Amino acid sequence: MTTRNDCCPSTADERRTLTKQEAIDFLLSRVEPIAATETIPLEAGLERVLASALMSQIDVPGWDNSAMDGYASRHADLTEHGGNLTVAQRIPAGTTGTPLAPGTAARIFTGAPVPDGTDTVVIQEICERTGDQVQIPLDCHTDANIRRVGEDIRTGAEVIGVGTRLAPQHLGLAASVGIAELVVYRRLRVAILASGDELVPPGQPLGPGQIYNSNRFVLRGLLESLGCEVVDLGIVADTLEATMAALSQGADSADLIVASGGVSVGEEDHLKPAVERLGSLDLWSIAMRPGKPVAFGRIGDTPFFGSPGNPVSLFVSFCLFARPLVLRMQGVAGDLSPRTLKVRAAFDWTKPDKRTEFHRARLQSGEDGAPELAVYPSRSSAVLSSVAWADGLVEIASGQVIQPGDPVDFIPFTSLFQ
């Protein structure tokens, strides 16, 4: 059935165009993380989202240990013996020594437990060893170069919180406290479809007016880079019936549907009426370039995200809007905004748009060696080569005029594909 939405009414005169942040907030307010979880081995945890907090069952370090290769000593003995001590034992990592006898030092190596009585470790480079005697400088400090028990992590402490998307450093941290298994959200299943009779799969000959379906590979790559399972519904014919059938199939097989093309208001754009017949349409106009026609709705209980068919518009709208939507549904907690840097412009922008523009930009070194941004010469949303050329997106506010040397907001691709 058709459901009217008060946020974005159905007629062009009534519909209010949203800002980028309003659209992101709107999308995130309408989805929840998937509930299903699974237990996996630690080695399979890369880029998975933690569903149960990791708690340490041990102290890290588990004992007072040496932070350096050097000599373990008692500071009072240094003063009493003029810094000259007898080396009475040798303690490599993985072994333990005996308590320091008065007037003695222990040759010790990084990570080895310091023997009882030690209150300082002096690095080997500033000591002078002769036989079983070592001369240690008197100006060393008590407690130097000793890692104390529990200094990093205490027993019972939360090591990694729920909603963390696990990076290599998280896996190492989990291993350091002996955790071998993780409870994670299952992978998000995302159905993708491309709308358009002009689309042809690569490898087949092109007919008159036809183009290769590049959007399928852009969408698959973006979703798989975020750890999703992709359900590929293929190319959908430009009819209302075919569009409704594909959407229904996606709703039955996936947690989210992402479509490219067909979200405008032309006679051959069927996604909007198809979504409205099968469920509800909540949002489809954003004050930005490229990517103004962006749709969000539901097919039954399954969220739907629709982007423009032009490849650059698809890429930008996915990065800005579908990415945080996907991450939230995967269970990722916290701020999902991509990292934005201030970088010096190496271009001028004298004819700004009435909308915020996200233009393709590439980092380069200026004459002074400092990083600066160049922009692709074409603003066309059909030039996919501009995205391959770029290192990220420069955000140019509505009406903003830019001169070379001005600071601009840069969103690197490295903060989007993760």
Secondary structure as the mmCIF struct_conf table of DSSP 4:
data_model
#
loop_
_struct_conf.conf_type_id
_struct_conf.id
_struct_conf.beg_label_comp_id
_struct_conf.beg_label_asym_id
_struct_conf.beg_label_seq_id
_struct_conf.end_label_comp_id
_struct_conf.end_label_asym_id
_struct_conf.end_label_seq_id
STRN STRN1 THR A 3 THR A 3
BEND BEND1 ASP A 6 CYS A 8
BEND BEND2 SER A 10 THR A 11
TURN_TY1_P TURN_TY1_P1 ALA A 12 GLU A 14
HELX_LH_PP_P HELX_LH_PP_P1 ARG A 15 THR A 17
STRN STRN2 LEU A 18 LEU A 18
HELX_LH_PP_P HELX_LH_PP_P2 THR A 19 THR A 19
HELX_RH_AL_P HELX_RH_AL_P1 LYS A 20 LEU A 28
TURN_TY1_P TURN_TY1_P2 SER A 29 ARG A 30
STRN STRN3 THR A 37 PRO A 41
HELX_RH_3T_P HELX_RH_3T_P1 LEU A 42 ALA A 44
TURN_TY1_P TURN_TY1_P3 LEU A 46 GLU A 47
STRN STRN4 VAL A 49 LEU A 50
BEND BEND3 ALA A 51 SER A 52
STRN STRN5 LEU A 54 MET A 55
BEND BEND4 GLN A 57 ILE A 58
STRN STRN6 VAL A 60 VAL A 60
BEND BEND5 PRO A 61 TRP A 63
STRN STRN7 ASN A 65 SER A 66
BEND BEND6 ALA A 67 ASP A 69
STRN STRN8 GLY A 70 SER A 73
HELX_RH_AL_P HELX_RH_AL_P2 HIS A 75 GLU A 80
TURN_TY1_P TURN_TY1_P4 HIS A 81 GLY A 83
STRN STRN9 ASN A 84 ILE A 91
TURN_TY1_P TURN_TY1_P5 ALA A 93 GLY A 94
HELX_LH_PP_P HELX_LH_PP_P3 PRO A 99 ALA A 101
TURN_TY1_P TURN_TY1_P6 PRO A 102 GLY A 103
STRN STRN10 THR A 104 ILE A 108
TURN_TY1_P TURN_TY1_P7 THR A 110 GLY A 111
HELX_LH_PP_P HELX_LH_PP_P4 ALA A 112 ALA A 112
STRN STRN11 PRO A 113 PRO A 113
HELX_LH_PP_P HELX_LH_PP_P5 VAL A 114 PRO A 115
TURN_TY1_P TURN_TY1_P8 ASP A 116 GLY A 117
STRN STRN12 THR A 120 ILE A 123
HELX_RH_3T_P HELX_RH_3T_P2 GLN A 124 ILE A 126
STRN STRN13 GLU A 128 THR A 130
TURN_TY1_P TURN_TY1_P9 GLY A 131 ASP A 132
STRN STRN14 GLN A 133 GLN A 135
TURN_TY1_P TURN_TY1_P10 LEU A 138 ASP A 139
TURN_TY1_P TURN_TY1_P11 THR A 142 ASN A 145
STRN STRN15 ILE A 146 ARG A 147
HELX_LH_PP_P HELX_LH_PP_P6 ARG A 148 ARG A 148
TURN_TY1_P TURN_TY1_P12 VAL A 149 GLY A 150
BEND BEND7 GLU A 151 ASP A 152
STRN STRN16 ILE A 153 ILE A 153
TURN_TY1_P TURN_TY1_P13 THR A 155 GLY A 156
STRN STRN17 GLU A 158 ILE A 160
TURN_TY1_P TURN_TY1_P14 VAL A 162 GLY A 163
HELX_LH_PP_P HELX_LH_PP_P7 THR A 164 THR A 164
STRN STRN18 ARG A 165 ARG A 165
HELX_LH_PP_P HELX_LH_PP_P8 LEU A 166 ALA A 167
HELX_RH_AL_P HELX_RH_AL_P3 PRO A 168 SER A 176
TURN_TY1_P TURN_TY1_P15 VAL A 177 GLY A 178
STRN STRN19 GLU A 181 TYR A 185
HELX_LH_PP_P HELX_LH_PP_P9 ARG A 186 LEU A 188
STRN STRN20 ARG A 189 SER A 195
TURN_TY1_P TURN_TY1_P16 ASP A 197 GLU A 198
STRN STRN21 LEU A 199 VAL A 200
TURN_TY1_P TURN_TY1_P17 PRO A 202 GLY A 203
BEND BEND8 GLN A 204 GLN A 204
HELX_LH_PP_P HELX_LH_PP_P10 PRO A 205 LEU A 206
TURN_TY1_P TURN_TY1_P18 PRO A 208 GLY A 209
STRN STRN22 ILE A 211 TYR A 212
HELX_RH_AL_P HELX_RH_AL_P4 ASN A 215 SER A 225
TURN_TY1_P TURN_TY1_P19 LEU A 226 GLY A 227
HELX_LH_PP_P HELX_LH_PP_P11 CYS A 228 CYS A 228
STRN STRN23 GLU A 229 VAL A 236
BEND BEND9 ASP A 238 THR A 239
HELX_RH_AL_P HELX_RH_AL_P5 LEU A 240 SER A 253
BEND BEND10 ASP A 255 ASP A 255
STRN STRN24 LEU A 256 SER A 260
BEND BEND11 GLY A 261 GLY A 261
BEND BEND12 SER A 264 GLY A 266
TURN_TY1_P TURN_TY1_P20 GLU A 267 GLU A 268
HELX_RH_AL_P HELX_RH_AL_P6 LEU A 271 LEU A 278
STRN STRN25 GLY A 279 LEU A 283
STRN STRN26 ILE A 286 ILE A 286
BEND BEND13 ALA A 287 ALA A 287
STRN STRN27 MET A 288 ARG A 289
BEND BEND14 PRO A 290 PRO A 290
STRN STRN28 ALA A 295 ILE A 299
TURN_TY1_P TURN_TY1_P21 GLY A 300 ASP A 301
STRN STRN29 THR A 302 SER A 307
BEND BEND15 GLY A 309 ASN A 310
HELX_RH_AL_P HELX_RH_AL_P7 PRO A 311 SER A 317
HELX_RH_PI_P HELX_RH_PI_P1 PHE A 318 ALA A 322
HELX_RH_AL_P HELX_RH_AL_P8 ARG A 323 GLN A 330
TURN_TY1_P TURN_TY1_P22 GLY A 331 GLY A 331
BEND BEND16 GLY A 334 GLY A 334
HELX_LH_PP_P HELX_LH_PP_P12 SER A 337 ARG A 339
STRN STRN30 LEU A 341 ALA A 345
BEND BEND17 ALA A 346 PHE A 347
STRN STRN31 TRP A 349 TRP A 349
BEND BEND18 LYS A 351 LYS A 351
BEND BEND19 LYS A 354 ARG A 355
STRN STRN32 THR A 356 SER A 365
TURN_TY1_P TURN_TY1_P23 GLU A 367 ASP A 368
BEND BEND20 GLY A 369 GLY A 369
STRN STRN33 PRO A 371 VAL A 375
BEND BEND21 PRO A 377 PRO A 377
TURN_TY1_P TURN_TY1_P24 SER A 381 ALA A 382
TURN_TY1_P TURN_TY1_P25 LEU A 384 LEU A 384
HELX_RH_AL_P HELX_RH_AL_P9 SER A 385 TRP A 389
BEND BEND22 ASP A 391 ASP A 391
STRN STRN34 GLY A 392 ILE A 396
TURN_TY1_P TURN_TY1_P26 SER A 398 GLY A 399
STRN STRN35 ILE A 402 ILE A 402
TURN_TY1_P TURN_TY1_P27 PRO A 404 GLY A 405
STRN STRN36 PRO A 407 PRO A 412
HELX_RH_3T_P HELX_RH_3T_P3 PHE A 413 SER A 415
TURN_TY1_P TURN_TY1_P28 LEU A 416 LEU A 416
#
